[in-house]
Amino acid sequence: MDPVRNPFAPGAGQRPPELAGRDKELAAFEVVLERVARGRPERGLVLTGLRGVGKTVLLGELRSMAVKRGWGAGKVEARPDAGLRRPLSAALHRAVRDLAVRHRAPERVEAVLGVLKAFALRSNPADAKLRDRWQPGIDVPAAVGRADSGDIEIDLVELFTDVAELAQDVGTGVALLIDEMQDVRPDDVSALCAACHELSQSGAPLVVVGAGLPHLPAVLSAAKSYSERLFRYVRIDRLSREDADRAVLAPVAREDAGIDVEALDALFDASGGYPYFIQAYGKAAWDAAPSDPITAVDVAVAAPEADAELAVGFFGSRYERATPAEREYLRAMAGTGDGRDAGVPTSAVAEHLGRKPSSLSPARDSLIKKGLVYSAERGLIAFTVPHFGRFLLAHGE
């Protein structure tokens, strides 16, 4: 069928397939927005799951929901070994700009922007020369004595308080969304939890929504023991058969096209219900179909093309980030687990390689840091990428 009309192409359609089956999470966030706006205590939200389940798309939809209600909203994508001040400053700058259009006191907005600028400028090293100092692009003088102590925990509390009060002035709130939250540095995670705890005591209308890999709750708990009281954890998993079918049928119907039941069976078998894979195989099947409706034969013809694209863009790009020693560990995980997604004992991986477990700790820890594997539970290790073990067995070196 016409590839120009392909509803599975990136950015196509009004409601991406990744959001099928997420109505419960969307409804829950609607309640959070309402409660926080009314000054009632409410926990933040943390979405966890493997890669390819649609966490980032869902996070974007939650941001849109906040903006539609008149909230200020900003989004951060955390990066390993990068501080939180700069990206957080940019996200809150966006949120303040959202609020400014509704605020009737420009001087109040400027005062908060001055505090935000002071917070941002503390990311510069004290000995940095003027020409090397980063500027946050906020066109007001930096405040003095507010959110500029250099202690990230103190500064975050003061900044969050001021931004939340600005939102309170216009009867709304602020949503701060953090993607890849497991990559936030330990000191910054601790400060973030402490600031959320402080604001929860006062009922300030600011809510943090994080998304990350399955071990994110453990990261937060290690930072602050009370973190489980700050956030409501929601596990985002692959779609049920019903929701997976809806993720295919809805975009196809928008193009006044059809797909038969056998093709839906084939797409679910190929994708395993993971939204990213549904989109990849759906796109390839649409392009391969010579006529309407899409059939199981079309899916079979298209599967090698989708597999090749995933091998390069989804699996291969991650595998290339691993060192030779880390690749050896990954392949041993795949061999030990027969390519399944379930976690495998670290002792079994060591036995597979004929090595002592302690000698493999550096490779394992580095892979965790790179977000390729995670500790499913004590003594178990699992891939963060669905079907990665199957890919490694099929593309062994």
N, C-alpha and C positions, 0 to 999 in steps of 0.2 A: 504494500500500500504506500501511498504518498509519504516519503520520508519527511517532507516539510511539515506535515500535519502530525508527526509522531508525538503523541501525548506523553511518552516516557522519556523524551529528550530532556536533558537538564534545563530546568527553568520553565518547562512546558506546563500548561494547565494552571488552574487557580488553587488547587489543593493537592500538594505533592503526595505520592503514594505512601511516603513515610508516615503521614499523619493518620492513615487508616488505622482504626483500632485504638486510638489515643483519646477518645472522647472522655473517658474517666479522668485522665490527667488534666485535660482542658477544663472540665467542670470543677475539679478540685482547686485549680488555680483561680478560677472565677470567685470561689468562696474566699480564698486567701486575699484577693484584691479587695473584696467587699469588707472583710473583717478588719484589715489593716487600715483602710480608708476611714473606718468608723472609730479608730483608736483602740480597737480591741486587740489583745495579745494574740499573736499568731506566729507559728514557726516558719522559717524559710523552707525552701523546697530543694531537694537534691535528687537529680535523676542519674541513675547508674545503669550501665549495661555495656555489652560488647560493642565493638565498632560495627557500623553498618545497620544498627537498629533504629536510626533516625533521631538520636538525642539532639543533635545540632539543629535539625529542622524543627523539632518540637520546641527547642529553646527559642528559636526565632519566632514561632507562633505565639509563645507566651509573651514575648516582648511586644508583639503586635497587639495582643489583647490589652496589655497595660497602656499602651499609647492610645488606643481607642477609647479608653476610660479617662483620658486626660492626664495620665501619670507621666512623670519623667522616667525615661528608661534608657539605660546604656548597657552595652555588651562588651565583655572582655574575653579574649582567647588567651589563656595562660600558656606560657612557654617555659620549658625546663631551664632552670638556672637564670631566669630573667626576673627582675624585681617586679613588684606589683604596683609601685607608685605611678609609673608612667602610663601603663594601659588603664589603670583605674581612674587616673586623672582625666584621660580622654573620654572614658565611658561616662563619668559623672558630669563632665562638661556638656556632653550631649544631653544628659538628663536635665541639667539646669536650663539649657536652651529650650527644651521642650516645655519647661515650666514657665520660662520668662514670657512667653507669648500670652500667658493668661494672668500674669502678675501685674498688679496696678502700681507697684512701687519700684521703679527702676533702681533706686538707690539700694534697696534690699537685695535685689538680684546682684548688683555690682559688689556688694559687701560679701556675699557668698562666693562669688567668682574670685574675689581677692583671697579668701581663705583657701579656695581650691588651687589657686596659683601658688600660694605659699607652700601648700602640701606637695605640689608637683615639683617645685624647684628643689626640694630637699633630695630629689633623686640624683642631683649633680654632686660629684665628689667635692669635698670642701676645698681641695687644692686645685680644682680645675680652672684653667685660664678662661677669661671672659669669652674669647672666641670659640672655646670648646664647650661652653655651657649650653645645655639643652633648654630651649624655651617652649613652653606648653601652648603658645598661641592664644593666650587669654589676654585681651586688650584692656586690662585694668591693673592698677598697682597691687603688688602682693601685700596681703595683710601681714602684720607683725604680731607675734605672740599668740597665734592661733593656728593649730595644725602644722606647725613648723619646728617642733622640738627635735625632730630627727628620730624620735622613738615612734616606730610605725604603729604601735598599739595605741599610744596616747593620741597621735595625730589622726588615726582613723576614727576614733570615738568622736573627736571634735568635728572632723569633717562630716561624718555621717549625721551627726546631730544638726549641724547648720543646714545641710542639704534637705534633711527631713523636715525641718521647721519651715523651710521655704515652700515645700510641697504642702505642708499643713495650712499655710497662708491661703492657698487656693483650693483647699478642701480635697486634695488628692494625696498621692504618695509617690515613692520612688522605687523602681525595680532595678536592681543591679544583677545582671545575668553573667555568669562566669562559666565559659566552656573549657573543657580539658582541665577541670579544677584540680585533678590529682597532680598536675604539674606546678601548682603554686608552691613556692619555697616554704619550708617548714616554719620559719619565723613569720612569714606573711600569713600563712594559714592560721597560726596561733593568734596573730593580731586581728585577723578577720573574725575569728570565732569570738574573741573577747569583745570586739566592737558590736557584734550582733547581740551578744549577751547583755551588754550595757544598754543598748537601745530597746531590747525586749522588755527591760525593767520599766522603761518610761512610756512604752506604747507608741514610740515614734513611728511614723508611717514610712518605713524603709524596709524592704524585704530583699533578701539575697536568694537568688535561684542559681544553683550550680548544676553542672552536668559533667560526668566523668566516667572512668572505667570502673569495673565492679569493686575494686579495692578502695575506692574513694572513701567510704565510711570509715575504714581502718585508718586512712591518712588523717581524717578529721579527728578521730578519737585519740590518735597518738599526739595530736597538737594540743587538744583540750579535752579532758575527761568528760566534761559536761556537754560536748558537742551534740550528743544524741538528743539532748533536750532542745537544741536550737533549730534542728532541721527535721523535716519529715522526709524519709527516704523512700523513693519510688523506683522499683526495678523496671527498666524498660527492656522487654524481651522481644523475641521474634513474634510475628503475627500468627494468630490462629488461622485455620484454614478458611473460616468465614471471612475474617478481616483481610486475609491475603487475596481472596477472590475479589473482595470489594475494592482493594487497591488496584486491581487490574480492570475490573468491569467499569468503574466510575470514569476513569480517563478515556477508555475506549468509547463509552457511550457518549461522552461529550463531543466526540468526533463523528457521531452517528454511524459508528461501526460496530462490529460484533466479534465474539470469540466463542468457540464451542467448548463444551464441558471437558472434552478430552484434552484440549489445549490448556485449560485451567489446571487440570491434573498434572500435566507435564511441567507447567511453569512452577507449580508448588513443589514438585519433586526436585526440580533443578535449583530453586532458590532456597529451599528449606524454610520459607516463610520470613526470611530476613529482608527488610524493605530495600536495602541497597541492591541486593541481588534481584529482587522482583523488578526493580526499575531497569537493571542491566539486561536481564533476559527478556523483559517485556519490550524494551526498545529494539533489541535485535530481532525479535519475532515479528514486530510490526513492519520493520524494514524488509524482512524476508518474505512476508505474505504477499503473493501476487494478486490476491483478491480478498474480498470480504465474504465470510468471516475468517479470522485467524484460526488455523487448525493445529492439531498436534504435530502434523508433518512440518508445518512452518516453524514450530518451536524446535523440533529436532534439527531442522536445517540450520536454524539460527544459533543453536547452542554453542557450536565450536567458535563462532565469532564472539559471542558474549564471553566464553571461557578465555579466549585470547586477550580480550580487552581487560578482563579482571586480572589475568595473570600479570599484565604489565602495570596497570594503573592502581589496582587495589592490593594485590599480594606482592608483586615484584618490587614495587616502590618501597615497601616496608622491609622486605628481605634484603634489599640492597643497602639498607642502613646498618645492617648487622656486620660485625667483624667476622673473620673466619672462625674464630673460637665460638662466637655467639651463634653462627650458622650451624656449627656442629651440634651445639646444644639444642637448637630448634629442631634439627633433623632427628636427633635422638628422642625428643619429646614426641614427634610425629610417629616414629617407629615404635616407641613404647606404647603409645595409645592407639596404634593401628589407624591413624588419621582421624580419629574422632575428636570432637570439640571438648569432651569432658577432661577434667584435670587428671594429671598423672602424678604418682609419687616421685618426689625428687630423688629418693633412693633408687627407684627403678630406672630413672634416667642415668644416674651414675653407673648403675650395674650394666646398662645397655652399652655404655662407653668404656666399661672396664676401668673406671676411675673412682677415686674416693669422693664422696659428696662435698667435702670441704674444698677440694681443688676446683670444683665447678662453681663455687659461690660467686667469684668475680663476674663470670659470664652471665649467670642467672640474675645477679643484682643489676648489671648493666642493661640487660634485656627488660627488666622491670622498669628501670628508669626511662628507657626509650619507648615504653608503652607497648611492647610487643607481647609480653606475657604478664601475668599477675599471679599472686599467691591466692588461690581459691580458698584455701584454709591451711592450717598448719600442716606442713609436710607435703602439700600438693601444689602443683604449678599448672597453669592452663594458658592457652593462647587468648589474647584479647581480640583476635580477628577470627570470625567464624570461618570454618572450612579451611583454615590455614594448614592444619595437619594434612588434610587431603591434598592440598596444593603441593606441599613439600614432598609427599610421597610420589606424586605424579611428575614432579620436576626435580628429582634428586640429581645431585651433582655426581 
